[in-house]
Amino acid sequence: MLYNQLIKESSNWIRFELGLEKLEGIEYFKEMHYRAKSILNFLFNDSDTIWLIASVSNYKNCKGTDLPKIKRFLRNKKLTYNLKCKTVPYEYDEEDTEMETIQYSLKVNKKSMRLDYLIEAIGNKDFIRKPMINGNLSFVNETKGILFHMYDDRGCDVFSLKKDTLLPLYHKFRKWILDYNRIEIDRAFEEGLFNCYETIEEKEMRLKTNEIKIKETEIKLNQVNTCHITHALEIPNQFVQACSDEIGLTGFTVVVVLYRGSNSTIVNATKTEALALIDYQTELMSLYSKKYKGNYKGWLAEKVF
């Protein structure tokens, strides 16, 4: 089945950030919904053949109480007459013999689905909000060989057996790529930071510096630690525009601060995120500094709450 090929065998994937920590309440859910729907509409046309895949994990001998109520996601309820069901090993641990995954599949098209309602239900998965789903939902575009999986309000993954199939998606929504995985994804598509690396010594120094600075902030990483984190990059003036433009295609906000009478410029990049994620942020910013012949000057954190 194409679903199994895409989810288990494909090395071509992009992970997108949907929910933004800097937003709260209704604005958070509006942005999450807008991003998910934009990506879906880009991937799926009305004429594409789509498989809706729903999976629910539970203890064996459960009498189907976790059927994810697929009818409510469809405009034509009679489509569920063709619903297929099979039992597969527990999707998170095949060695767990006490658990199993029930997988439902249904052939649909874009017009037959209530996309807005479906996205809302997935986005509410980890909140006490209705509507919500039980289990996981994925979309397989059989026509284009693409799998879309929105795991919850935070983000979604897109898989394809062919890298070229995902290249237009990479370019269109590059700003929404999850920054945590950006270096890996850039290297897969041979763009952005794909040819930038740090030495073992540079990595060790960066991580050690982060550890010292975290202690200085006195922010406990085992508690809520959301911060406005600002990074300073000193970039030669001739590369400032290119550097700020590229960082502007990430989830960071860029502010340029000119040095009077200097040959370099400070580029500040800020993101609201858990301080516990500082290691990936500093790797990202140090590589942008290296790419544009500059120096990474460090970071400052201001706790949000």
C-alpha atoms as a printed R data frame, in Angstrom:
    type eleno elety resid chain resno       x      y      z
1   ATOM     1    CA   MET     A     1   0.000  0.000  0.000
2   ATOM     2    CA   LEU     A     2   1.255  3.478 -0.907
3   ATOM     3    CA   TYR     A     3   0.664  4.717  2.647
4   ATOM     4    CA   ASN     A     4   3.116  2.179  4.077
5   ATOM     5    CA   GLN     A     5   5.703  3.017  1.402
6   ATOM     6    CA   LEU     A     6   5.483  6.733  2.142
7   ATOM     7    CA   ILE     A     7   5.452  6.541  5.935
8   ATOM     8    CA   LYS     A     8   8.116  3.841  6.309
9   ATOM     9    CA   GLU     A     9  10.372  4.013  3.261
10  ATOM    10    CA   SER     A    10  10.439  7.611  2.065
11  ATOM    11    CA   SER     A    11  13.474  9.714  2.987
12  ATOM    12    CA   ASN     A    12  11.931 12.772  1.302
13  ATOM    13    CA   TRP     A    13   9.961 14.790  3.815
14  ATOM    14    CA   ILE     A    14   9.285 18.307  5.104
15  ATOM    15    CA   ARG     A    15   8.057 19.219  8.578
16  ATOM    16    CA   PHE     A    16   6.094 22.448  8.942
17  ATOM    17    CA   GLU     A    17   5.352 24.512 12.034
18  ATOM    18    CA   LEU     A    18   1.634 25.269 12.342
19  ATOM    19    CA   GLY     A    19   1.033 26.570 15.882
20  ATOM    20    CA   LEU     A    20   3.205 29.517 16.957
21  ATOM    21    CA   GLU     A    21   4.202 29.951 20.604
22  ATOM    22    CA   LYS     A    22   4.147 33.737 20.288
23  ATOM    23    CA   LEU     A    23   0.379 33.656 19.616
24  ATOM    24    CA   GLU     A    24  -2.343 33.014 22.151
25  ATOM    25    CA   GLY     A    25  -6.007 32.040 22.222
26  ATOM    26    CA   ILE     A    26  -8.039 32.370 19.044
27  ATOM    27    CA   GLU     A    27  -5.115 33.906 17.125
28  ATOM    28    CA   TYR     A    28  -3.067 30.754 17.751
29  ATOM    29    CA   PHE     A    29  -5.776 28.492 16.325
30  ATOM    30    CA   LYS     A    30  -6.497 30.820 13.392
31  ATOM    31    CA   GLU     A    31  -2.848 30.757 12.285
32  ATOM    32    CA   MET     A    32  -2.614 26.991 12.786
33  ATOM    33    CA   HIS     A    33  -5.735 26.480 10.675
34  ATOM    34    CA   TYR     A    34  -4.600 28.903  7.960
35  ATOM    35    CA   ARG     A    35  -1.241 27.200  7.550
36  ATOM    36    CA   ALA     A    36  -2.622 23.657  7.500
37  ATOM    37    CA   LYS     A    37  -5.323 24.508  4.963
38  ATOM    38    CA   SER     A    38  -2.878 26.434  2.746
39  ATOM    39    CA   ILE     A    39  -0.531 23.446  2.583
40  ATOM    40    CA   LEU     A    40  -3.385 21.007  1.916
41  ATOM    41    CA   ASN     A    41  -4.810 23.159 -0.863
42  ATOM    42    CA   PHE     A    42  -1.371 23.410 -2.433
43  ATOM    43    CA   LEU     A    43  -0.888 19.634 -2.341
44  ATOM    44    CA   PHE     A    44  -4.351 18.417 -3.353
45  ATOM    45    CA   ASN     A    45  -6.431 19.257 -6.443
46  ATOM    46    CA   ASP     A    46 -10.117 18.490 -6.906
47  ATOM    47    CA   SER     A    47  -9.312 15.782 -9.448
48  ATOM    48    CA   ASP     A    48  -6.761 13.946 -7.279
49  ATOM    49    CA   THR     A    49  -7.532 10.515 -5.854
50  ATOM    50    CA   ILE     A    50  -7.097 10.717 -2.084
51  ATOM    51    CA   TRP     A    51  -7.091  8.086  0.641
52  ATOM    52    CA   LEU     A    52  -8.156  9.169  4.101
53  ATOM    53    CA   ILE     A    53  -6.215  6.997  6.571
54  ATOM    54    CA   ALA     A    54  -7.365  6.877 10.200
55  ATOM    55    CA   SER     A    55  -5.544  4.832 12.825
56  ATOM    56    CA   VAL     A    56  -6.428  4.171 16.442
57  ATOM    57    CA   SER     A    57  -4.190  2.353 18.926
58  ATOM    58    CA   ASN     A    58  -5.745  0.432 21.775
59  ATOM    59    CA   TYR     A    59  -5.601 -2.739 23.834
60  ATOM    60    CA   LYS     A    60  -6.468 -5.955 22.056
61  ATOM    61    CA   ASN     A    61 -10.037 -7.214 22.196
62  ATOM    62    CA   CYS     A    62 -11.401 -3.666 22.412
63  ATOM    63    CA   LYS     A    63 -14.778 -3.815 20.660
64  ATOM    64    CA   GLY     A    64 -14.247 -1.012 18.181
65  ATOM    65    CA   THR     A    65 -15.117  1.776 20.603
66  ATOM    66    CA   ASP     A    66 -12.348  3.933 19.118
67  ATOM    67    CA   LEU     A    67 -13.760  4.137 15.587
68  ATOM    68    CA   PRO     A    68 -12.789  7.740 14.755
69  ATOM    69    CA   LYS     A    69 -16.273  8.699 13.472
70  ATOM    70    CA   ILE     A    70 -15.133  9.373  9.924
71  ATOM    71    CA   LYS     A    71 -18.653 10.251  8.723
72  ATOM    72    CA   ARG     A    72 -18.507 13.700 10.303
73  ATOM    73    CA   PHE     A    73 -15.528 14.619  8.095
74  ATOM    74    CA   LEU     A    74 -17.436 13.839  4.882
75  ATOM    75    CA   ARG     A    75 -20.037 15.752  2.878
76  ATOM    76    CA   ASN     A    76 -21.439 12.475  1.529
77  ATOM    77    CA   LYS     A    77 -21.929 10.110  4.475
78  ATOM    78    CA   LYS     A    78 -22.619  7.157  2.162
79  ATOM    79    CA   LEU     A    79 -18.941  7.048  1.235
80  ATOM    80    CA   THR     A    80 -18.298  5.231  4.503
81  ATOM    81    CA   TYR     A    81 -19.972  2.141  3.013
82  ATOM    82    CA   ASN     A    82 -16.593  1.591  1.322
83  ATOM    83    CA   LEU     A    83 -14.601  1.987  4.542
84  ATOM    84    CA   LYS     A    84 -11.818 -0.581  4.818
85  ATOM    85    CA   CYS     A    85 -10.426 -1.769  8.138
86  ATOM    86    CA   LYS     A    86  -7.409 -3.815  9.171
87  ATOM    87    CA   THR     A    87  -5.382 -4.516 12.298
88  ATOM    88    CA   VAL     A    88  -1.654 -3.823 12.282
89  ATOM    89    CA   PRO     A    89   1.069 -3.969 14.976
90  ATOM    90    CA   TYR     A    90   1.075 -1.145 17.524
91  ATOM    91    CA   GLU     A    91   2.369  1.802 15.463
92  ATOM    92    CA   TYR     A    92   4.685  3.136 18.187
93  ATOM    93    CA   ASP     A    93   6.258 -0.156 19.266
94  ATOM    94    CA   GLU     A    94   5.892 -3.351 17.239
95  ATOM    95    CA   GLU     A    95   7.240 -5.342 20.203
96  ATOM    96    CA   ASP     A    96   4.267 -4.361 22.375
97  ATOM    97    CA   THR     A    97   2.041 -7.431 22.090
98  ATOM    98    CA   GLU     A    98  -0.672 -6.003 24.354
99  ATOM    99    CA   MET     A    99  -1.439 -3.139 21.965
100 ATOM   100    CA   GLU     A   100  -2.537 -2.999 18.369
101 ATOM   101    CA   THR     A   101  -3.435 -0.362 15.808
102 ATOM   102    CA   ILE     A   102  -6.721 -0.470 13.936
103 ATOM   103    CA   GLN     A   103  -6.289  1.243 10.577
104 ATOM   104    CA   TYR     A   104  -9.248  2.545  8.568
105 ATOM   105    CA   SER     A   105  -8.920  3.667  4.950
106 ATOM   106    CA   LEU     A   106 -11.405  5.388  2.692
107 ATOM   107    CA   LYS     A   107 -11.100  6.541 -0.916
108 ATOM   108    CA   VAL     A   108 -12.264 10.157 -1.247
109 ATOM   109    CA   ASN     A   109 -11.585 13.358 -3.148
110 ATOM   110    CA   LYS     A   110 -11.001 16.904 -1.997
111 ATOM   111    CA   LYS     A   111 -14.580 18.073 -2.546
112 ATOM   112    CA   SER     A   112 -16.028 15.191 -0.538
113 ATOM   113    CA   MET     A   113 -14.194 16.185  2.655
114 ATOM   114    CA   ARG     A   114 -15.098 18.849  5.217
115 ATOM   115    CA   LEU     A   115 -11.520 20.135  5.340
116 ATOM   116    CA   ASP     A   116 -12.117 23.043  7.711
117 ATOM   117    CA   TYR     A   117 -13.886 20.834 10.234
118 ATOM   118    CA   LEU     A   118 -11.265 18.110  9.871
119 ATOM   119    CA   ILE     A   119  -8.332 20.490 10.448
120 ATOM   120    CA   GLU     A   120 -10.093 21.964 13.457
121 ATOM   121    CA   ALA     A   121 -10.637 18.497 14.940
122 ATOM   122    CA   ILE     A   122  -6.975 17.523 14.538
123 ATOM   123    CA   GLY     A   123  -5.848 20.876 15.951
124 ATOM   124    CA   ASN     A   124  -7.997 20.360 19.040
125 ATOM   125    CA   LYS     A   125  -6.553 16.896 19.652
126 ATOM   126    CA   ASP     A   126  -4.516 17.901 22.723
127 ATOM   127    CA   PHE     A   127  -7.018 20.453 24.061
128 ATOM   128    CA   ILE     A   128 -10.356 20.129 25.817
129 ATOM   129    CA   ARG     A   129 -12.137 21.571 22.806
130 ATOM   130    CA   LYS     A   130 -14.705 20.269 20.370
131 ATOM   131    CA   PRO     A   131 -14.552 19.014 17.703
132 ATOM   132    CA   MET     A   132 -11.607 16.696 18.259
133 ATOM   133    CA   ILE     A   133 -10.393 13.333 17.008
134 ATOM   134    CA   ASN     A   134  -9.276 10.153 18.702
135 ATOM   135    CA   GLY     A   135  -6.231  8.652 16.988
136 ATOM   136    CA   ASN     A   136  -4.360  9.858 13.911
137 ATOM   137    CA   LEU     A   137  -5.482 11.003 10.479
138 ATOM   138    CA   SER     A   138  -3.394 11.147  7.316
139 ATOM   139    CA   PHE     A   139  -4.115 11.991  3.691
140 ATOM   140    CA   VAL     A   140  -2.496 10.043  0.860
141 ATOM   141    CA   ASN     A   141  -2.613 11.675 -2.560
142 ATOM   142    CA   GLU     A   142  -2.499  8.623 -4.789
143 ATOM   143    CA   THR     A   143  -2.342 10.760 -7.928
144 ATOM   144    CA   LYS     A   144   0.804 12.653 -6.881
145 ATOM   145    CA   GLY     A   145   2.384 10.146 -4.504
146 ATOM   146    CA   ILE     A   146   2.245 12.428 -1.456
147 ATOM   147    CA   LEU     A   147   1.326 11.814  2.188
148 ATOM   148    CA   PHE     A   148   0.156 14.649  4.459
149 ATOM   149    CA   HIS     A   149   0.051 14.021  8.202
150 ATOM   150    CA   MET     A   150  -0.957 16.759 10.637
151 ATOM   151    CA   TYR     A   151  -0.003 15.246 13.987
152 ATOM   152    CA   ASP     A   152  -1.627 17.954 16.149
153 ATOM   153    CA   ASP     A   153  -1.845 21.744 16.499
154 ATOM   154    CA   ARG     A   154   1.945 22.114 16.479
155 ATOM   155    CA   GLY     A   155   2.785 20.879 13.022
156 ATOM   156    CA   CYS     A   156   2.532 18.538 10.055
157 ATOM   157    CA   ASP     A   157   4.735 16.285  7.929
158 ATOM   158    CA   VAL     A   158   4.648 15.806  4.173
159 ATOM   159    CA   PHE     A   159   6.278 12.751  2.552
160 ATOM   160    CA   SER     A   160   6.929 11.784 -1.056
161 ATOM   161    CA   LEU     A   161   8.799  8.983 -2.790
162 ATOM   162    CA   LYS     A   162  10.363 11.581 -5.117
163 ATOM   163    CA   LYS     A   163  12.266 14.627 -3.860
164 ATOM   164    CA   ASP     A   164  11.338 16.704 -6.924
165 ATOM   165    CA   THR     A   165   7.656 16.332 -6.041
166 ATOM   166    CA   LEU     A   166   8.250 18.252 -2.793
167 ATOM   167    CA   LEU     A   167  10.522 20.957 -4.213
168 ATOM   168    CA   PRO     A   168   7.672 23.381 -5.134
169 ATOM   169    CA   LEU     A   169   6.259 22.899 -1.606
170 ATOM   170    CA   TYR     A   170   9.692 23.624 -0.099
171 ATOM   171    CA   HIS     A   171   9.930 26.889 -2.059
172 ATOM   172    CA   LYS     A   172   6.325 27.999 -1.508
173 ATOM   173    CA   PHE     A   173   6.237 27.490  2.282
174 ATOM   174    CA   ARG     A   174   9.919 27.702  3.161
175 ATOM   175    CA   LYS     A   175   9.199 30.224  5.924
176 ATOM   176    CA   TRP     A   176   6.911 27.738  7.682
177 ATOM   177    CA   ILE     A   177   9.427 24.877  7.804
178 ATOM   178    CA   LEU     A   178  10.038 23.890 11.417
179 ATOM   179    CA   ASP     A   179  13.288 25.647 12.288
180 ATOM   180    CA   TYR     A   180  14.329 22.747 14.513
181 ATOM   181    CA   ASN     A   181  14.626 20.555 11.388
182 ATOM   182    CA   ARG     A   182  15.571 23.308  8.930
183 ATOM   183    CA   ILE     A   183  19.266 22.389  8.547
184 ATOM   184    CA   GLU     A   184  18.419 18.749  7.825
185 ATOM   185    CA   ILE     A   185  15.700 19.717  5.335
186 ATOM   186    CA   ASP     A   186  17.912 22.315  3.597
187 ATOM   187    CA   ARG     A   187  20.585 19.674  3.118
188 ATOM   188    CA   ALA     A   188  18.076 17.228  1.673
189 ATOM   189    CA   PHE     A   189  17.038 19.792 -0.968
190 ATOM   190    CA   GLU     A   190  20.590 21.157 -1.418
191 ATOM   191    CA   GLU     A   191  19.544 24.730 -0.712
192 ATOM   192    CA   GLY     A   192  19.861 27.218  2.139
193 ATOM   193    CA   LEU     A   193  22.386 25.900  4.668
194 ATOM   194    CA   PHE     A   194  23.020 22.591  2.868
195 ATOM   195    CA   ASN     A   195  26.787 23.158  2.491
196 ATOM   196    CA   CYS     A   196  27.432 24.857  5.852
197 ATOM   197    CA   TYR     A   197  28.893 22.854  8.734
198 ATOM   198    CA   GLU     A   198  30.522 23.472 12.087
199 ATOM   199    CA   THR     A   199  33.608 21.657 13.346
200 ATOM   200    CA   ILE     A   200  33.536 19.341 16.353
201 ATOM   201    CA   GLU     A   201  35.436 21.988 18.316
202 ATOM   202    CA   GLU     A   202  32.956 24.724 17.319
203 ATOM   203    CA   LYS     A   203  30.022 22.555 18.356
204 ATOM   204    CA   GLU     A   204  31.554 21.717 21.736
205 ATOM   205    CA   MET     A   205  32.271 25.398 22.421
206 ATOM   206    CA   ARG     A   206  28.761 26.431 21.365
207 ATOM   207    CA   LEU     A   207  27.062 23.873 23.622
208 ATOM   208    CA   LYS     A   208  29.311 24.741 26.549
209 ATOM   209    CA   THR     A   209  28.559 28.450 26.127
210 ATOM   210    CA   ASN     A   210  24.830 27.704 26.016
211 ATOM   211    CA   GLU     A   211  25.043 25.716 29.235
212 ATOM   212    CA   ILE     A   212  26.818 28.555 31.037
213 ATOM   213    CA   LYS     A   213  24.400 31.202 29.774
214 ATOM   214    CA   ILE     A   214  21.327 29.156 30.711
215 ATOM   215    CA   LYS     A   215  22.612 28.963 34.289
216 ATOM   216    CA   GLU     A   216  23.144 32.730 34.273
217 ATOM   217    CA   THR     A   217  19.521 33.336 33.275
218 ATOM   218    CA   GLU     A   218  18.324 31.300 36.300
219 ATOM   219    CA   ILE     A   219  15.464 30.012 34.123
220 ATOM   220    CA   LYS     A   220  14.474 26.426 34.993
221 ATOM   221    CA   LEU     A   221  14.185 24.280 31.888
222 ATOM   222    CA   ASN     A   222  11.989 21.729 33.667
223 ATOM   223    CA   GLN     A   223   9.349 24.438 34.157
224 ATOM   224    CA   VAL     A   224   7.595 26.728 31.673
225 ATOM   225    CA   ASN     A   225  10.531 28.405 29.945
226 ATOM   226    CA   THR     A   226   9.093 30.255 26.941
227 ATOM   227    CA   CYS     A   227  11.307 33.235 26.084
228 ATOM   228    CA   HIS     A   228  11.887 35.935 23.510
229 ATOM   229    CA   ILE     A   229  15.332 34.777 22.346
230 ATOM   230    CA   THR     A   230  17.427 37.258 20.361
231 ATOM   231    CA   HIS     A   231  20.604 36.328 18.498
232 ATOM   232    CA   ALA     A   232  23.239 38.811 17.301
233 ATOM   233    CA   LEU     A   233  25.148 38.146 14.073
234 ATOM   234    CA   GLU     A   234  27.932 40.500 12.969
235 ATOM   235    CA   ILE     A   235  27.883 40.406  9.155
236 ATOM   236    CA   PRO     A   236  30.095 42.232  6.616
237 ATOM   237    CA   ASN     A   237  28.094 45.038  5.035
238 ATOM   238    CA   GLN     A   238  28.197 43.535  1.520
239 ATOM   239    CA   PHE     A   239  26.391 40.400  2.757
240 ATOM   240    CA   VAL     A   240  23.878 41.995  5.149
241 ATOM   241    CA   GLN     A   241  20.959 42.109  2.715
242 ATOM   242    CA   ALA     A   242  21.404 38.514  1.586
243 ATOM   243    CA   CYS     A   243  21.817 37.306  5.165
244 ATOM   244    CA   SER     A   244  18.764 39.162  6.509
245 ATOM   245    CA   ASP     A   245  16.689 38.024  3.510
246 ATOM   246    CA   GLU     A   246  17.527 34.372  4.121
247 ATOM   247    CA   ILE     A   247  16.896 34.501  7.858
248 ATOM   248    CA   GLY     A   248  13.649 36.280  6.982
249 ATOM   249    CA   LEU     A   249  12.576 33.032  5.315
250 ATOM   250    CA   THR     A   250  12.634 31.307  8.716
251 ATOM   251    CA   GLY     A   251  10.445 31.629 11.792
252 ATOM   252    CA   PHE     A   252  12.770 34.308 13.205
253 ATOM   253    CA   THR     A   253  12.067 38.049 13.096
254 ATOM   254    CA   VAL     A   254  15.006 40.050 11.703
255 ATOM   255    CA   VAL     A   255  16.122 43.538 12.751
256 ATOM   256    CA   VAL     A   256  19.227 45.162 11.236
257 ATOM   257    CA   VAL     A   257  21.317 47.521 13.402
258 ATOM   258    CA   LEU     A   258  23.925 49.576 11.514
259 ATOM   259    CA   TYR     A   259  27.376 50.348 12.904
260 ATOM   260    CA   ARG     A   260  28.368 53.886 11.951
261 ATOM   261    CA   GLY     A   261  31.770 54.020 10.311
262 ATOM   262    CA   SER     A   262  32.080 50.256 10.427
263 ATOM   263    CA   ASN     A   263  32.477 47.619  7.732
264 ATOM   264    CA   SER     A   264  30.031 45.293  9.464
265 ATOM   265    CA   THR     A   265  26.437 45.306 10.611
266 ATOM   266    CA   ILE     A   266  24.639 43.591 13.482
267 ATOM   267    CA   VAL     A   267  21.719 41.450 12.347
268 ATOM   268    CA   ASN     A   268  19.400 40.543 15.234
269 ATOM   269    CA   ALA     A   269  17.149 37.499 14.847
270 ATOM   270    CA   THR     A   270  14.424 36.878 17.430
271 ATOM   271    CA   LYS     A   271  12.054 33.983 18.054
272 ATOM   272    CA   THR     A   272   9.623 33.230 20.876
273 ATOM   273    CA   GLU     A   273  10.237 29.661 21.934
274 ATOM   274    CA   ALA     A   274  11.215 27.460 24.855
275 ATOM   275    CA   LEU     A   275  14.720 28.226 26.095
276 ATOM   276    CA   ALA     A   276  15.207 24.460 26.260
277 ATOM   277    CA   LEU     A   277  15.531 24.599 22.452
278 ATOM   278    CA   ILE     A   278  18.451 27.031 22.491
279 ATOM   279    CA   ASP     A   279  20.961 24.484 21.136
280 ATOM   280    CA   TYR     A   280  19.309 24.142 17.737
281 ATOM   281    CA   GLN     A   281  18.780 27.919 17.545
282 ATOM   282    CA   THR     A   282  22.442 28.673 18.142
283 ATOM   283    CA   GLU     A   283  23.497 26.081 15.558
284 ATOM   284    CA   LEU     A   284  21.200 27.696 13.017
285 ATOM   285    CA   MET     A   285  22.453 31.216 13.710
286 ATOM   286    CA   SER     A   286  26.124 30.271 13.869
287 ATOM   287    CA   LEU     A   287  25.798 28.595 10.452
288 ATOM   288    CA   TYR     A   288  24.105 31.669  8.951
289 ATOM   289    CA   SER     A   289  26.988 33.745 10.350
290 ATOM   290    CA   LYS     A   290  29.514 31.395  8.787
291 ATOM   291    CA   LYS     A   291  27.720 31.321  5.430
292 ATOM   292    CA   TYR     A   292  27.834 35.110  5.171
293 ATOM   293    CA   LYS     A   293  31.449 35.502  6.341
294 ATOM   294    CA   GLY     A   294  30.505 36.971  9.710
295 ATOM   295    CA   ASN     A   295  30.691 36.203 13.420
296 ATOM   296    CA   TYR     A   296  28.019 34.866 15.736
297 ATOM   297    CA   LYS     A   297  28.023 37.160 18.788
298 ATOM   298    CA   GLY     A   298  25.642 35.218 21.068
299 ATOM   299    CA   TRP     A   299  22.104 35.417 22.421
300 ATOM   300    CA   LEU     A   300  19.908 37.013 25.063
301 ATOM   301    CA   ALA     A   301  16.675 35.609 26.527
302 ATOM   302    CA   GLU     A   302  13.722 37.422 28.044
303 ATOM   303    CA   LYS     A   303  11.173 35.199 29.772
304 ATOM   304    CA   VAL     A   304   7.634 35.651 28.461
305 ATOM   305    CA   PHE     A   305   5.698 34.532 31.558
